[in-house]
Amino acid sequence: MSKAPVITIDGPSGVGKGTVSLYLAKRTGWHLLDSGAIYRVLAFAALTNDMPLDDENKLSELARGLNVSFKNSTVTDRIDVFLKNLDITGQIRAEECGNAASQIARYPQVRQALLTRQREFCRSPGLIADGRDMGTVVFPAAQVKIYLTASPEERLNRRYKQLKEQGFSVNLARLSAEIAGRDNRDQLRKESPLKPATDAVVVDTTNLRIEQVINQIWEIVTTQFPELDA
């Protein structure tokens, strides 16, 4: 595994992981790994190829050859996601893709196949790793580990607003059920369950503006890496 420094940002959906991770990547100049996007890309590839989401062997084979990359968007404040040379940033944010990603993430063979691929993103000058098991499994030796959380109601409202702003038609009751189901799968799966690393700093974002969350995390980061605040 690379000895480049790593900052992990873990937690469920709707807690601000993506916004915080993108901010840190841009401010530090480090690479960014959106591990959730990798699982969504795999789900997109499986759905596009009519692959059964319960076929662990085929899914793990597909995962081993997954050609995914991230690039800074030139028109929006986000990271664009590519499968081979195809920009699928918008497609993978749909709830169908998110639910499929949560389903296939349960399989040990799939997680193992993607583990090496995720670790390949760790290179100089450093890495910001956004996900659900970055600090517990993928980068257990990371120098800074953050676990973001928020109340279920706040997370639902944030996700609903995010999807509406992206142009998706959203049913609030169905979205609530989907988030609850995804949380249940993520937390109860035997392989890499969603939980804070024992040495992670837990930040509850429920009553915080995103600027407050960012400032709090930047203080944690620069305590470990004072040179970044020079």
PEVENBEL-V578819 format. One record per residue. N is the residue number from 1. RES is the residue in one small letter. SS is DSSP state (hx for helix, st for strand, lp for the rest). PHI is phi in degrees with one decimal (* if undefined). Layout:
BEGIN
n | res | ss | phi
N | RES | SS | PHI
N | RES | SS | PHI
END
This chain:
BEGIN
n | res | ss | phi
1 | m | lp | *
2 | s | lp | -61.6
3 | k | lp | -93.4
4 | a | lp | -62.6
5 | p | st | -65.6
6 | v | st | -133.8
7 | i | st | -119.4
8 | t | st | -104.0
9 | i | st | -124.7
10 | d | st | -111.3
11 | g | lp | 145.7
12 | p | lp | -76.1
13 | s | lp | -71.6
14 | g | lp | 82.8
15 | v | lp | -106.7
16 | g | lp | 101.5
17 | k | hx | -56.8
18 | g | hx | -63.7
19 | t | hx | -63.9
20 | v | hx | -63.7
21 | s | hx | -64.2
22 | l | hx | -64.0
23 | y | hx | -59.9
24 | l | hx | -63.3
25 | a | hx | -62.6
26 | k | hx | -71.1
27 | r | hx | -73.3
28 | t | hx | -86.5
29 | g | lp | 80.7
30 | w | lp | -84.7
31 | h | st | -73.8
32 | l | st | -122.1
33 | l | st | -117.2
34 | d | st | -99.1
35 | s | hx | -67.4
36 | g | hx | -61.7
37 | a | hx | -65.4
38 | i | hx | -62.4
39 | y | hx | -66.3
40 | r | hx | -67.7
41 | v | hx | -63.2
42 | l | hx | -62.0
43 | a | hx | -63.3
44 | f | hx | -60.4
45 | a | hx | -63.1
46 | a | hx | -66.5
47 | l | hx | -64.7
48 | t | hx | -63.3
49 | n | lp | -97.5
50 | d | lp | 53.4
51 | m | lp | -87.7
52 | p | lp | -59.2
53 | l | lp | -80.5
54 | d | lp | -112.3
55 | d | lp | -97.7
56 | e | hx | -61.3
57 | n | hx | -65.2
58 | k | hx | -67.0
59 | l | hx | -65.9
60 | s | hx | -68.2
61 | e | hx | -65.5
62 | l | hx | -63.1
63 | a | hx | -64.2
64 | r | hx | -63.4
65 | g | lp | -104.4
66 | l | lp | -68.3
67 | n | lp | -104.3
68 | v | st | -117.4
69 | s | st | -147.0
70 | f | st | -120.6
71 | k | st | -139.9
72 | n | st | -64.0
73 | s | lp | -67.8
74 | t | lp | -91.6
75 | v | lp | -122.9
76 | t | lp | -135.0
77 | d | lp | -88.3
78 | r | lp | -158.7
79 | i | st | -104.9
80 | d | st | -86.2
81 | v | st | -114.5
82 | f | st | -121.9
83 | l | st | -107.9
84 | k | lp | 58.6
85 | n | lp | -108.2
86 | l | st | -98.9
87 | d | st | -77.6
88 | i | lp | -119.0
89 | t | lp | -54.3
90 | g | lp | -69.0
91 | q | hx | -62.5
92 | i | hx | -77.7
93 | r | hx | -87.1
94 | a | lp | -65.5
95 | e | hx | -62.8
96 | e | hx | -58.1
97 | c | hx | -70.6
98 | g | hx | -64.8
99 | n | hx | -67.5
100 | a | hx | -64.5
101 | a | hx | -62.2
102 | s | hx | -64.8
103 | q | hx | -66.8
104 | i | hx | -76.5
105 | a | lp | -69.2
106 | r | lp | -73.4
107 | y | lp | -84.4
108 | p | hx | -57.2
109 | q | hx | -64.4
110 | v | hx | -67.3
111 | r | hx | -62.4
112 | q | hx | -66.5
113 | a | hx | -63.9
114 | l | hx | -88.4
115 | l | hx | -60.7
116 | t | hx | -61.8
117 | r | hx | -60.7
118 | q | hx | -67.7
119 | r | hx | -67.3
120 | e | lp | -67.4
121 | f | lp | -75.5
122 | c | lp | -82.0
123 | r | lp | -151.1
124 | s | lp | -58.8
125 | p | lp | -84.8
126 | g | st | 168.9
127 | l | st | -138.4
128 | i | st | -103.3
129 | a | st | -111.0
130 | d | st | -105.3
131 | g | st | -179.8
132 | r | lp | -121.3
133 | d | lp | -136.3
134 | m | hx | -64.7
135 | g | hx | -82.1
136 | t | hx | -91.8
137 | v | hx | -125.2
138 | v | hx | -73.1
139 | f | lp | -130.0
140 | p | lp | -66.0
141 | a | lp | -98.8
142 | a | lp | -55.7
143 | q | lp | -72.6
144 | v | st | -130.7
145 | k | st | -126.4
146 | i | st | -117.4
147 | y | st | -122.0
148 | l | st | -94.7
149 | t | st | -141.5
150 | a | lp | -166.2
151 | s | lp | -66.6
152 | p | hx | -56.7
153 | e | hx | -65.8
154 | e | hx | -67.6
155 | r | hx | -63.4
156 | l | hx | -62.4
157 | n | hx | -62.2
158 | r | hx | -65.9
159 | r | hx | -65.3
160 | y | hx | -60.8
161 | k | hx | -63.3
162 | q | hx | -61.6
163 | l | hx | -66.6
164 | k | hx | -64.0
165 | e | hx | -66.2
166 | q | lp | -85.3
167 | g | lp | 91.6
168 | f | lp | -84.3
169 | s | lp | -83.2
170 | v | lp | -127.8
171 | n | lp | -98.6
172 | l | hx | -61.8
173 | a | hx | -64.6
174 | r | hx | -67.0
175 | l | hx | -62.9
176 | s | hx | -60.0
177 | a | hx | -65.9
178 | e | hx | -66.4
179 | i | hx | -65.5
180 | a | hx | -62.5
181 | g | hx | -65.2
182 | r | hx | -66.9
183 | d | hx | -59.0
184 | n | hx | -62.0
185 | r | hx | -63.7
186 | d | hx | -66.2
187 | q | hx | -81.0
188 | l | hx | -101.8
189 | r | lp | -63.7
190 | k | lp | -72.0
191 | e | lp | -93.9
192 | s | lp | 53.1
193 | p | lp | -64.3
194 | l | lp | -72.6
195 | k | lp | -166.5
196 | p | lp | -69.3
197 | a | lp | -64.7
198 | t | lp | -61.9
199 | d | lp | -107.4
200 | a | lp | -85.6
201 | v | st | -90.7
202 | v | st | -91.5
203 | v | st | -121.7
204 | d | st | -87.6
205 | t | lp | -97.3
206 | t | lp | -51.2
207 | n | lp | -106.6
208 | l | lp | -112.6
209 | r | lp | -72.8
210 | i | hx | -60.9
211 | e | hx | -63.8
212 | q | hx | -67.9
213 | v | hx | -62.3
214 | i | hx | -60.7
215 | n | hx | -62.8
216 | q | hx | -64.8
217 | i | hx | -72.7
218 | w | hx | -61.7
219 | e | hx | -64.1
220 | i | hx | -64.0
221 | v | hx | -63.3
222 | t | hx | -75.6
223 | t | hx | -67.8
224 | q | hx | -81.2
225 | f | lp | -123.2
226 | p | hx | -59.6
227 | e | hx | -65.2
228 | l | hx | -72.3
229 | d | hx | -99.9
230 | a | lp | -70.7
END
